[in-house]
C-alpha cells in the first residue's frame, strides 16, 4: 500500500520473495479469507532497486482465556479507543497470536451470534515488536435451581460506564452463561419468558473483579 494515499500497489498470497518496483510501502495483512478482516500494519518498508528488503512483522496480540471460556466464538475485534472505529476482526475458534498494528485499543468479544451481545472488555496497549497478551478471565454465571429452563434474556448493566445512548450493557439469551464481563459493577436484570413474565432486577450491584467468575444463585 502507498503509505500516503492508501492506494494498493500489489497483492500476494504467500510470504515468498516478491518482485515489486522500488519505493516506500506499508503492509496490509489479512490472515484468512473468512476468519479475519484486513488490517493495515504499522511497518513501513523502503524497497531499493536491485535489492531484497526484509520486513519483520513481530507486533501481535494474543487472547489468553480462562478454563471456563468457550474456545468457539462468533468474533472478537479491536476498536480505536478514540474514534470507536473497528481496526480488525477475527472469527472462529482458538486463541492464537494475530498480527496487528501497535496502538491503544478497546477489545470487543462476542461469544455467539444469537445468544450473546458484544462484551466491551477493556483497553489494551499493544507495543511494537512484541506479542501483547490480554486475559479473558472475568465474568459471571447463573446457577439455576433444578429443572429451571434457560431464561429468555439476562442483562448485565454496567453501573460504572456509559456512552451517549446510556449505560453499557451485555445481554445473554437462552442460557445461564458464563459470560465475559469487564471488571466493574453491574445491575443484573432477569427475564425468564418472553411473553409469560416481566423483566426483574435480581441484583442491584454485582461486583465483578479482575480474574474472577462470579456465580449467581437463582
C-alpha positions in Angstrom: 0.0 0.0 0.0 1.1 3.6 -0.7 1.6 4.9 2.9 0.4 8.4 1.8 -2.5 7.7 -0.5 -3.6 4.2 0.7 -3.5 3.0 -2.9 -2.9 -0.7 -3.3 0.3 -1.4 -5.2 0.3 -5.2 -5.1 -1.5 -8.2 -3.5 0.2 -11.5 -2.7 -1.0 -14.8 -1.1 2.4 -16.1 0.2 5.3 -14.9 2.2 7.8 -15.8 -0.5 10.0 -13.1 -2.1 8.0 -10.9 -4.5 9.1 -8.6 -7.3 7.8 -5.0 -6.8 9.0 -1.6 -8.0 11.4 0.4 -5.8 9.6 2.7 -3.4 8.1 3.1 0.1 5.2 0.8 1.1 3.0 0.0 4.0 1.8 -3.6 4.5 -1.9 -4.5 4.7 -2.4 -8.0 6.2 -5.3 -10.4 6.1 -4.8 -13.6 7.9 -7.6 -15.7 6.4 -10.2 -15.2 3.8 -13.3 -15.7 6.0 -11.9 -15.7 9.5 -10.4 -12.2 9.6 -10.7 -8.7 8.1 -7.8 -6.8 6.5 -5.7 -4.6 8.8 -3.1 -2.0 7.9 0.1 -2.9 9.9 2.4 -0.2 11.2 5.5 -1.5 9.4 6.7 0.7 6.6 9.4 -0.7 4.2 11.7 1.1 1.8 12.4 -1.1 -1.2 15.6 -0.2 -3.1 16.3 -1.1 -6.7 18.2 -4.3 -7.2 18.0 -5.3 -3.5 15.8 -7.6 -1.4 14.2 -5.8 1.5 13.1 -7.8 4.6 10.2 -6.8 6.8 10.0 -8.1 10.4 6.3 -8.4 11.4 6.5 -9.0 15.1 3.7 -6.9 16.6 0.9 -9.1 17.7 -1.9 -9.7 20.2 -2.9 -12.9 21.9 -6.0 -13.5 24.0 -5.5 -15.8 27.0 -8.8 -17.4 28.1 -9.6 -18.9 31.5 -10.7 -22.5 31.5 -14.4 -21.6 31.7 -14.3 -19.6 28.4 -15.7 -21.4 25.4 -13.0 -21.8 22.7 -15.5 -21.4 20.0 -16.8 -17.8 19.5 -18.6 -15.6 17.0 -15.9 -12.9 16.8 -13.6 -10.6 18.7 -12.3 -7.3 17.5 -10.0 -4.3 18.2 -11.6 -0.8 18.1 -9.8 2.5 18.1 -10.1 3.9 21.6 -10.8 7.5 20.4 -12.9 7.0 17.3 -14.6 3.7 18.1 -13.9 2.5 14.6 -13.1 -1.2 14.2 -9.5 -1.9 13.3 -9.6 -5.6 12.7 -12.0 -8.5 13.5 -11.3 -12.3 14.0 -13.8 -15.1 13.7 -13.9 -18.8 14.5 -12.2 -20.6 17.3 -8.9 -20.8 19.2 -6.8 -18.1 20.6 -3.6 -18.0 18.6 -1.5 -14.8 18.2 -2.5 -12.3 15.4 -0.5 -9.6 13.7 -1.9 -6.1 14.4 -0.5 -2.6 14.4 0.8 -1.1 17.7 -1.5 1.2 19.5 -4.2 1.6 22.1 -7.4 -0.2 21.5 -10.7 -1.4 23.1 -11.3 -5.2 23.0 -14.7 -6.4 22.0 -15.8 -10.0 22.3 -19.0 -11.7 21.2 -19.4 -15.4 22.2 -22.2 -16.3 19.8 -24.2 -14.7 17.1 -27.7 -15.0 18.6 -27.1 -15.9 22.3 -24.8 -13.1 23.2 -24.4 -9.3 22.6 -21.0 -7.7 22.4 -18.9 -7.5 25.6 -16.6 -4.5 25.8 -13.8 -6.0 27.8 -11.4 -3.1 28.3 -8.4 -1.3 26.9 -5.1 -2.7 25.7 -1.8 -1.1 24.7 -0.1 -3.1 22.1 3.7 -2.4 22.0 5.9 -2.5 18.9 7.8 -5.7 18.0 6.3 -7.9 20.7 3.3 -10.1 21.5 0.9 -8.4 24.0 -1.4 -10.7 26.0 -4.9 -9.9 27.1 -6.6 -12.2 29.7 -10.2 -13.3 29.2 -10.9 -14.2 32.8 -13.6 -12.0 34.3 -17.3 -12.8 34.1 -20.5 -14.2 35.6 -22.6 -17.3 35.5 -26.1 -18.0 36.8 -26.7 -21.1 38.9 -30.3 -22.2 38.4 -32.5 -24.5 40.6 -33.1 -28.0 39.2 -35.4 -28.1 36.1 -35.5 -24.4 35.5 -35.5 -23.7 31.8 -32.9 -21.2 30.4 -34.1 -17.6 30.5 -35.3 -15.6 27.6 -32.8 -12.9 28.4 -30.4 -11.8 31.2 -28.9 -8.3 31.0 -25.8 -7.1 32.8 -26.0 -3.3 33.0 -22.6 -1.6 33.7 -23.0 0.9 36.6 -19.6 2.5 36.0 -19.6 3.2 32.3 -22.0 4.6 29.7 -22.0 6.1 26.2 -24.2 8.7 24.5 -27.0 6.1 24.5 -26.9 5.4 28.2 -25.3 2.7 30.4 -23.3 0.0 28.7 -24.8 -3.5 29.0 -24.2 -7.1 28.0 -27.0 -9.5 27.2 -27.2 -13.3 27.0 -30.2 -15.2 25.7 -31.3 -18.8 26.1 -28.5 -19.7 28.6 -27.3 -19.3 32.1 -23.8 -18.3 30.9 -21.0 -17.9 31.6 -20.5 -14.6 30.0 -17.3 -12.5 29.8 -17.6 -9.1 31.5 -15.3 -6.2 32.0 -14.3 -5.9 35.7 -16.8 -3.5 37.4 -20.2 -3.2 39.0 -23.4 -4.4 37.3 -27.1 -4.4 37.8 -28.5 -7.8 36.7 -31.9 -7.9 35.1 -33.5 -11.3 34.6 -36.3 -12.2 32.2 -37.5 -15.8 32.3 -40.1 -15.9 29.5 -40.6 -13.5 26.5 -44.4 -13.4 26.9 -45.1 -15.1 30.2 -43.1 -12.9 32.6 -41.7 -9.5 33.0 -38.0 -8.4 33.5 -37.0 -8.1 37.1 -33.8 -6.9 38.8 -32.2 -9.7 40.7 -29.0 -7.9 41.8 -28.6 -4.1 42.2 -24.8 -4.1 42.5 -22.9 -7.2 41.3 -19.2 -6.7 41.6 -17.0 -8.5 39.0 -13.3 -8.4 40.0 -10.5 -9.0 37.5 -9.7 -12.7 37.1 -12.9 -13.9 38.8 -16.0 -15.8 37.6 -18.9 -14.7 39.8 -21.7 -17.3 40.4 -25.2 -16.0 40.9 -27.6 -18.5 42.6 -31.2 -18.1 41.4 
